[in-house]
Amino acid sequence: MTSATQATGAPAGTDPLDDAPSPVRGRAGRRGPALALCVAGYVVLALLSDPSVWLHGPTTHLLEAGNGDVSEGVWYLAQTPYAVLHGANPFANNWLHYPSGVNLVDNTGQLLLGALAAPFTFVWGAVLAYNLVMVAAAAGSATAAFFVVRRWTAWLPAAFIGGLVYGFSPYMVGQGNGHPFLVAVPIPPLVLLMMDRIVVRRTGVAWRNGLVLGVLLVAQLYISAEVLASTVVVTACGVVVVLAAQLVARRRRAAAPAGASDAATAPGPDWGYLVKAGAVAAALLVVFAAYPLWVAVDGPAHIVGPAQSVDLIEGLSSDVLTPIVPTVNQHFSFGLAWTGTKMVAEHGATLFPDGAENGGYLGIPLIVGLVAGVVALRRRRVVRLAAVMAVVSLVLSMGSDLHFDGRYTGVRLPFDVLAHLPFFNSEVASRYSLYVWLFVALLVAVILDAVHTEVRRRRGEVPAVLASVALAAAALFPLVPAWPYGSGRAAVPAWYESAYVGRVPVGSTLLSYPFPSVGNPSAMLWQAEAKMRFRMPGGYVISPGPGKVATFSPPSTVISNAFFECTAGIPQPPVTKEMARQVRQNLRAWRVDTVVVPRNQRAWRCAARFLQGTLGPPVSEAGSDVWASLWSKPWMADR
């Protein structure tokens, strides 16, 4: 063994960061069933997040059925295939917020997920498609991490646990409350693998690696532009760290006495290789992002500025205590779990965000194990890199201001720079915990692999397996999720699933009670289950308000205000002649052909009486009061 190998753990002449074991490729054929079993394990775990959805009929049960984000997520999955089917633009159309429409690039359009789920949406409906996407997203993300961390591990179970840590982390459990576009994150681990090939090992032809990287970035764009933005930020930080390490290592070797090391000529950064690969990836991303980018900044119903108000997302960041205090997403909270609402009430700031944005908890046992493992394996460059990047990601997840116990400390953090940059100023800081878990998963896999190797060398295979499994169980036990999620029947009124909906003219406008909004987006779910047959005014979407500033509030109208007040339990006065004129004006502006008031909705009588004062008596159909063929009425003509 040469002196270089003894000093760095890497063969002479290789990059100093490329010092990790790789799987034994010669056993690939025999490992096929084991790999399949690992993937099946992830699928089973994803199904266990809410078994009632599958035990009682996946087309009639919905994860967190009372969660508005779920209705929104179902709608986004449905709109992509049906927009294409109806000849509408899947990036911006007026199937909601008619007639002005919705800019789906400024929203979470998740077009790729909608396209992949299209066969299930067409055959079994959007609810089943949503439930399948949530399972496939978690299992697929875990699988991607599993195959990536195998690059640095030789023991298959270590890679499996690494994938488990990433795919079922507190971040994933939190976002599983209703954000499929944030749970479908197989791309970041694959980007990590490609950056290892391009920046560290420089394996293969530069332009081909750049092409693969570009395809991954484009795919991420069409799943979630926000995750793409954060992936670019974390990747850029990682590249800087790796290149700095390479330059330092090369200078140290160059300064070594002549003949002291045969690695003195080890290559530093290959700028030409990096530029070629980066240029190809950037070019591909620019080509496929050009139109969505135009839609976002100058297309129909576009907004100006952040997609969400700074005041709304500023508190959605990790606290110094976030990694050590369990949350409502953990099964074992030990009586310490906090919720964002409680912390707001007690401290005036958010220590931990709401359940969906609560992904930064690591647990003291895991932190202790990681610190011990990093110290023990500090000569492994991949361990040091993963540790540094985990800390970088954690700092980014803390937002613009450092908080301790929910209180501002006055310390500004690097995320403040991103918060003032276009396209990055809509990011939720706490979501950078995704990358904390990516690098933690890599560390966990490498540490367990090292433990297994060392114990096996000393004591044999059985003690090695027992020691590794016991260590993993002790470190990960506090992270057991608080499953199953709450679920219930997808509360679609009978009218929307009956033959009556088939009489609604395709592409016409339907007004539903309750008025679809951020407070109650149920009608979006009904529209999706009705195969997007009709358009609707309103919706739980980001739309341009005054000055094109983003807002969740639909334009104020007589009808929407009356519906909101009915839902809130505020009785409506008798309809006056002037009020009836304004109601008909609203209906004309929306080109409403059908109005539906399901009788199973809160305060439906209030809404029905209000409409009856203008439109006359309704027809009773499948448990709903319905006013149909309104566009043919003489009073609907412009006067």
N, C-alpha and C positions, 0 to 999 in steps of 0.2 A: 504494500500500500504506500502511495506517495505521501509526502508531507502535506500536499494540498488537500488530499482526501481526508487526512486526519484532522486538518484544521477546520474544514468547512463542512464535512459530511457529504460533499459532492465530488464526483469524478473530476479529475483535472481537465481544465479547458471548457467546463460547462458554466452556465450562469450561476452565480452564487445563490440565487433564490430558488433554483430548481434542484432542491435537495430532498424531495419527498419520495417515498416508495410508490410505485405504481402497481395496480393489480397484476396478477400473473396471467398474462394473455394466453398462455398455453392451455389453461384450464377453462377457456371461454365456453367450449362446448358442454363441459360437465356442469358449468355454472348456470346454464340456461334455466333449468327448473328453479334454482335458488333465486335467480333474478325475478322470475315470474312470481314466485311466492312473496318476495319483498313488495312488489307492486300491488299484488292482491291484498297484502296486509294494509297498505295505505288506503285502498278502496274500502275495505271493511271498516277501518277506523273512521273514514269520512262518512260512511253510512250510519255509524253509531252516533254521529253528532245529533241526529234526530230520527231514531228508528220509527217513530209513529208515522212519519211522512210516508214510509214505505210499507209499513205493516197494515195501514188503513186506507191505502189508495193514494198514490202520488199525484193523481190528477185532481183530487178534491181536497188535499191538505197542503198547507203552505207554511214554510218556515217563518216563524214570527208573523203570523197572519195579521196582527194588529199594528205592525211596524210599517210606517209610511214609506220607508226606503225600499221595502220589499215590493210594494205595488209599483213603485218607480222602476225597480230593477226588472220586474216582469215586463213592464211596458217597453223598456229599452231593448230587451231581447226580442220582443215581438215586432217592434217597429222596423228593424233592419230588413228582414225578409219580406214583410208585407209592404214596406215602402217600395222596394224593388218590384214586387208583384203588381203594385198599383201605378207604376211609372213615376213614383215620387223620388225626390232626392234623399237618400239616407243620411246625408250630412246636414240637411236643413229642409224642413217641410212644415206644413201647417196642419198636421193631424192633431196637434194640440195648439192651444192659444190661437185658434182660428179667429180672424183671417191673417193676422200678422205672422204667425208661425213660431217655430222654435229653431234656434241654432244649436244643433246637436253636437257640434264640435266644442262649443262653449260649455256644454253639459257633458255628462258622462255617457256618451253614445255607445261605447263598448261594441263597435260594429263587428269586429272579428268574432266575438262571442255569439252575437246574434246570428251571424252567418253560419258558424259551426253548429249551432243548436237548431237551425232552420228545419231540418227534417223532422225533429221531434216536435217543434212548434206547429208545423203544418198538420201532423198526424194526430198528436195527442194534446196539443194546446200549450199555451205559454207557461202555465203553472208547472206542468211536468218538466218542461224545458228548463225552467228556472231551478227546480230542485236538482235536476241532473247536472246542470252547470256548476252548482255549488259543490256537489260531490266531486265532479271531475276536476274542478279548479283546485281544491285542497289536495286531492290525491295526485293530480298532475304536477303540482308545485313540489310536493314531497318527492315524487319520482325524479323530477329534474335535478333537485338538490342531491339525491342519492347517487345518480350517475355522475354528477360533477365531482362530489367529494371522493368518489372512488379513484379519481386521479391522484389523490394524496394518501390513500389508504390501501393496505393489502388484505385486511381482514374484512370480509363482506358484512358481518353484523355491525361493525363500526360505521360503515357507510350507511347501512339501513337506519341506525339511530341518528346519524347526521341528517338524513332526509326527514326523519320523524320530527326532529327538533325544528327544522325549518317549516315543514308543511303543516304542523299542528302547534305552532308557537302561540303564545298569548296574542301576538299581533293577528295571526290568522283566525284565532278563536273570536277575537273582538270584531274583526271585519266580517266574520261569518254571520253576524247579526243582520246583514242585508246589503253587502257591497260586493257583488260578484266580480266587478272589475278590479277590486283590490285584493281579492282572494286568488284570482287567476294570475299568479306571479311565477310561472316557470321560466320566464325570460331572464330575470336578474342572475340566477345561478349560471345559466348558459352564457350570458355575457361575461361573467367572471371566468368561465372556462376559456372563452375565446380571447380574453385579454391575457390570460396566462400563455396561450399559444402565440399571441402577437408581441407582447411586451417582454415576457420572461424567456420563453423557450425559443421563440421565432421558428416554430415548426411549420413546414409547408410553405407554399407559394404565398407571397404577401397579398396579392390581389384576391386570391380565393378566400383567404381568411377575412379580408375586408368585406368581401361579398357576403359571407355567412354572417358576420357581425351586422352588416347593414340590413339583411333580411330580419334578423332578430329585433333590431331597433324599430323597423317598420311595423313588424307584428305587434310590438309593445305599444306603438303609437295608436294602432287600431283597437287595442284593448283599453288602454288608459294613457292619455297624454300626460297626466300627472305622474304616474309611475315612470314613464319614459324620462320626464324631466329629472326626477330624483335619481334614476339610474345613471343618467349622464353626469350628474353632479358627483355621485359616489365614485363612478368610474374614473372621472377626471382626478379626484383626490387620490385614488389608488394608483393611477399612472404616475402621478407626481412622486408618491412615496416609493414606488418601485424604481423609477429612474434615478431618484436621489440615492437609493441604496446601491444601485449598480455603479453609479459614479464614485461614491465613497469607497466601495469595495475595489474598484479598479485603481483608484489613487493609492490605496493602501498597498496593493500588490505591486504597483509600479515603484513604490518607495522602498519595497523590501530589498535586502542585499541581493546582488546577482547570484543566481544559483540556489538561493534559499527556497524558492518555490517554483515549480514548473507551471504554476497557474498565473505567473506574472503577466502573461499575455492574454489572459482570459478576456473575452470581448465585453466592452461596455455597451451602452445603448446603440442600437443600429438605427440611426435616424432615418436613413433612406427606407428601410423596411417599414418603420412605423408610419412614415408619411404616405407610402404607397397603400398600406392597409387602411389607414385612417381616411385617406382621400376617397377610396372606393366606397367605404362604409358611409361617409358623409354625403357623397354624390347620390347614392341610392336612397338615403333618407330624404335628401332634399327633393328628389324627383317625386317620391310618393307622399311627401308631406306638403308639397307646394299648394295643391288644391285645398286640403283641409286647413292649412294655415291661412289661405285667402278667405275661406269661409269664416274662420274664427275672427279675423280682424276687419273684414269688409264685406262679408256675405250677409244674407238675409237675417234679420233679427240679431245681429251681432251686438256685443257689448263693448264698452270701453273701460279699461282698467281690470282689476281682479275679478274673477268669477264669483268670489264670495267676499263679503265685507271684511276688512282687516279686523274690526272689532269682533266679528263672529269667530274667526279662526285663530286670533292671536292667543287665546287661552288654550287652544288645543295643542299643547306641547308637554313634553316630559318634564318632570321635576327631579331634583337631586335624589328624592326619596323614591321615585318611580321604580327603579330596579329592585328595591328591597321590600316594598309594601305590597301585599297581594291585593287583588281587585275583585270586583264582582264576577269576573270571568274565570276565577279559579275555584275549584271545588273545595279545596282546603284553604280557607282564608284565615283560620286561627283567630277569628274574632277581630281581625284588623282591616278587613276590606273597606275601602273608601269608594264613594261614587263622586262624580264631578259635582252633582247637585249639592251634596252635603258640604263639600269643601267650599263651594261658592258661598253657601249660607254662612259658614263659620269664619272664613278668611277673606271673602270678597274677591278671591281669585280661584282659578281652577288648578288644584293639585294634580288630579287625574281626570282626564277627559271622560266623556260619556262611554258607555259600554263598548261601542263600536271602535272608538279611538283610544282604547286602553290597552296598548300592546307592548309596553316597555318593561313589564315585570320580569325579572330574571330569577329572583329568589336567592337567599343567602347561601344555601348549599351549592347551587350552581356557580355562583360568583367565587366562592372559596375554591371549588374544584378547578375553575378556569384559571384563577390566579396561580394555584399550585402547579397546574399543568404547564402554563406558560413559563413559569420559572424553571421547571424541570427540563423543558424542551426548548429553552431559550436559544440554543445553538441552531435550531431549525428555523431557517429564514421564513418559511411559510407560516410558522406559528407566530413569529414576531409581526409579520405583515398582517395576518388575520387579527391579531390582538390590537394593533394600531388602528386598523380600519373599523373594528368594532367600536373602539373609543371615539373615532371620528364620527361615525354614524350616530352614536349616542349623543354626542355634543350637538349635532345637527338636529336631532329629534327634540332637543330642549328649546328650540325656537330662538327668537330674537333676544329674549331676556332670561337670565338665569333665575329660577325659582327654587326656594327651599321651603318645604312645608307649606306650599301654596302662597308664599309671600315673595314679592319682588326683592331682589338683592341689589339691583342697580347695575349689575354686570351685564354688558352687552356681549352677545355671542355671534359667531360667524353667520348664522342663519339670517341675521339682520340684513346682510348684503343681498341675499336671495330675495328677501321680502320686498326689495325695492327694484327688482329687475322684472321686465316684461316676461310673461310666460312662466316665470318662477314665483311670482307674487301671489298665486292662487294655491300654492302648496300648503298642506297641513303638516306642520312640523312633526307632530307625533308619529306620522306615517313613515318617517325615516327609521323607526324601530324595525321595519322590515329588514333593513340591511344590517342592523345590529344582530338580528337572528340569523341572517345568512352567514355572517362571519363567526358567530357563536356556533352554528351548526358545523362549520368547517373545523373549528377548534375542538369541539366535542368529539368529532369523528377521529381526528388526528391523535388526540390524547388517548382515547380508548384503544385505538390501534396500537399505540406505543405501549400502553399498559399490557395489552394482550401479548404483544411480542416479547416484552421483558419477562413477564410471569411465565409464559410458555417456555422460554429459554431456561428459566431456573427450576420450574416445578412441573411442567407438562401442560398438555392442552386443557384438561378438565379444570384444574385450578385457574388457568388463564381465563377461560370462559366465565367461570363463577366470579372471579375478581372483577372482570370488566363489566359484567351485567350488574353486579352489586353496586359498583361505583356509579354506573349510569342511573340505576334506580334511585339511589340516594340523592343524586344531584337533580334529577328531573321530577321526583315525586311531588314537590310543591306546585308544579306546573300543570297538574291534572286539571283539565278544563271542567267548568261547571256545566256539563252536558246532562241531559239533552236540552237543546234550545226549546223555547216555548213554541208550540205550533197549534194550528187549528184548521178548521175547514176554510177553504178559500171562499169567502162570503160573497159569491156572485149571485145577485138576484135572479130568480127563475126566468124573468123576461129576457135577460141577455143570453140565456142558453136555450131559449125556446125558438119555435119556428117564426114567431113574430118578428124577431130581429132580422130575418131574411127579407122582410118587406121594406126595410129601410133602404132607400136608394144608395148604392155604392158611391162613396165619396161625398155624400151629403153631410150636413152638420146635425148632430144630435146634442141636445142640452139635457144634462142629467142632474138629478138631485141626489146627494149633496154636490155643490159646485166643486169640481176638482181643483185642489189647491194644496199647499204645503201642509195645511191643517188636516185635510182629509182627501187623499188622492185615490180613494177606492175606485172611482169611476175609471181611472186609468187601467186598473186591473180588469174591469168589466170590458173596456174597449179592447184590450189585448185578447181576452177570452172570446170576444165576438169577432176575432180574426181581423181587427182593424178595419171593419167595414165602413165606419163613419168617422168624421172629424168631430172635435169637441172644442168649445171655448174653454179657457182656463187650463190648469195643469200644475203639477208639482215639478216645475222646471225653472231654471235660471233664464230670465228674459230681461231685455233692456227696459229700464225705467226712465225717469227724467234724466236727460243728459246722457242716455244710453248706459247709465250705471247699472250694474247687475242688481236684480231684485228677484225675490221669490213670490212677490205679491202680484196678482193679476190686476189689470186696469179696473178701477172701480166703476161698477155699473149698477143700475137699479136692481137688476135681477140677481147679480152676484151678492150684493149687499143684503138683499132680502133673504137669500138662501143661507148666507152666513149667520144672519140673525136668527133664522129659524133653527138652525143647527145648534146655536148657543142657547136656545130656549126663550128667545125674545119674541113675543107675539107680534104679528104684523097687523097694522090698522087696515080698515077696509080700503080697497083699491079705488082711488079717485080717478076721474077722467084724465087728469094730467099724468098720473102715474101710469095708467093704462097706455097712454100715448108713448111714454118713455120705454115701457116694457116692449111694445111693438117695435120701437126704434132699435132697441138692443137686438131683438130677434131678426130684424131686417139686416142689421150690420153683420150679424153672425151667419146669415142665410140659413137659419134653423129650419129644418124640415120636421123634426121629431123632438118631442119633450117627454121624458120618462121620469116619474117619481115612484120609486119602489116603496111599497108599504112596509117593508121591514127596516126602513131607515129611521133614525131618530127624528122626531118632530115632522114626519112626512105630511101630516094633515095641515100643518102651518104652510108648507110650501104648496100643497095642492090647492088650498083655499086662495092663496095669493095668485096662482096662475089661473084659477077658475074665474077670478074677477076680471081677467083680461081675455082669456082664450075660450071661455065657456066651459061646459062640463066635459070631463075626460071620458075616455073609454077604458074599461077595466080589462086588462090583459095580463095573465100569468102573474097575478099578485102585484101589479103596478098600475098606476094611473097614467094613461098615455094620451098625448095629443099628437096626432100623425098628419102627414101631408099638409103641413102648415105653409109650405112655400107656394102652394097652389091657391092660398087664400087671397082674396082681392086686396086686403089691407097690407099684405107683404110687399106689394109693388111700391117702388120709390115714389114719393109724392112731393 
